[in-house]
Each structure stands twice: as structure tokens, then as C-alpha cells.
Amino acid sequence: MIYVFKTSVRTRLQAKALAPHIDNLLPAAKWNFDLDDCDKILRIDSEEDVVRKITGLLKWHKFDCEELE
């Protein structure tokens, strides 16, 4: 399933800093940031439900994150 999140991640450096944490939390998932999009999109392709995990992780790192439907 593809999950799409609006985030407050603004720079590639911020995304790079989050990468090992996302990889650790979701080792089987494929994911990427689209920082050129006005909503600073995080897309995650995962077989498991990742909504709580990823919103919690980003909030822990002081970023806003909400699932887009």
C-alpha cells in the first residue's frame, strides 16, 4: 500500500538526517521525500500500516506529519 504524508521537512539535509531512523523503523518499506512539492510529501510503500509509526517518528524529531487521503 502507498501512504502519502504532508510534512514540515524542508531541506535535503533534514531528510537525510531522518533517513536512518525511517529505515530502522520500516526496514521492508520503500520511501522517498518530494521536497519540491508544496506539501513536502513523504511517500511510503509498505505492506504494513505505517501511519502511527511514521507520524510518531517525525513528531519525535520535531516535524509535522499528517497522512493525506
matplotlib code that plots the C-alpha trace (Angstrom):
import matplotlib.pyplot as plt

x = [0.0, 1.2, 0.9, 1.3, 2.1, 2.3, 5.4, 7.3, 10.6, 12.1, 15.6, 17.5, 19.8, 16.7, 15.5, 19.0, 19.1, 15.7, 16.7, 18.4, 15.5, 12.9, 15.0, 15.3, 11.6, 10.4, 13.1, 11.0, 9.4, 10.4, 10.0, 11.0, 10.6, 9.3, 10.6, 9.8, 6.1, 4.4, 3.4, 6.9, 5.5, 6.8, 5.6, 5.9, 5.3, 4.8, 2.8, 2.2, 0.2, 2.8, 0.6, 1.2, 4.8, 5.8, 3.8, 5.2, 8.7, 8.5, 6.9, 9.6, 12.1, 10.0, 8.4, 4.8, 3.4, -0.1, -1.5, -3.1, -6.1]
y = [0.0, 3.5, 6.0, 9.8, 12.3, 16.1, 17.1, 20.1, 18.6, 21.5, 20.5, 17.6, 17.7, 17.3, 14.3, 12.8, 13.1, 11.3, 8.5, 6.1, 6.4, 5.7, 2.8, 1.4, 1.8, 0.4, -1.9, -3.5, -0.3, 1.8, 5.5, 8.9, 12.6, 15.0, 18.3, 20.2, 19.6, 22.4, 19.8, 18.4, 14.9, 11.7, 8.6, 5.2, 1.9, -0.7, -3.9, -2.9, 0.1, 2.8, 5.8, 5.8, 4.8, 7.4, 10.3, 9.5, 9.3, 12.6, 14.3, 13.0, 14.7, 18.0, 17.7, 18.0, 15.0, 14.1, 11.5, 12.7, 10.8]
z = [0.0, -0.7, 2.1, 1.4, 4.2, 4.2, 6.3, 7.5, 6.3, 4.2, 3.2, 1.8, 4.9, 7.2, 5.1, 5.1, 8.9, 9.1, 6.7, 9.1, 11.6, 8.9, 7.6, 11.1, 11.8, 8.4, 7.1, 4.5, 3.2, 0.2, 0.8, -0.5, 0.1, -2.6, -1.2, -4.4, -3.7, -1.7, 0.9, 1.3, 0.6, 2.2, 0.2, 1.8, 0.0, 2.7, 3.4, 7.0, 8.3, 9.0, 9.8, 13.6, 13.4, 10.9, 12.4, 15.8, 14.5, 12.7, 15.6, 17.9, 15.6, 15.8, 12.3, 11.5, 9.7, 8.6, 6.3, 3.1, 1.9]

ax = plt.figure().add_subplot(projection="3d")
ax.plot(x, y, z, "-o")
ax.set_aspect("equal")
plt.show()
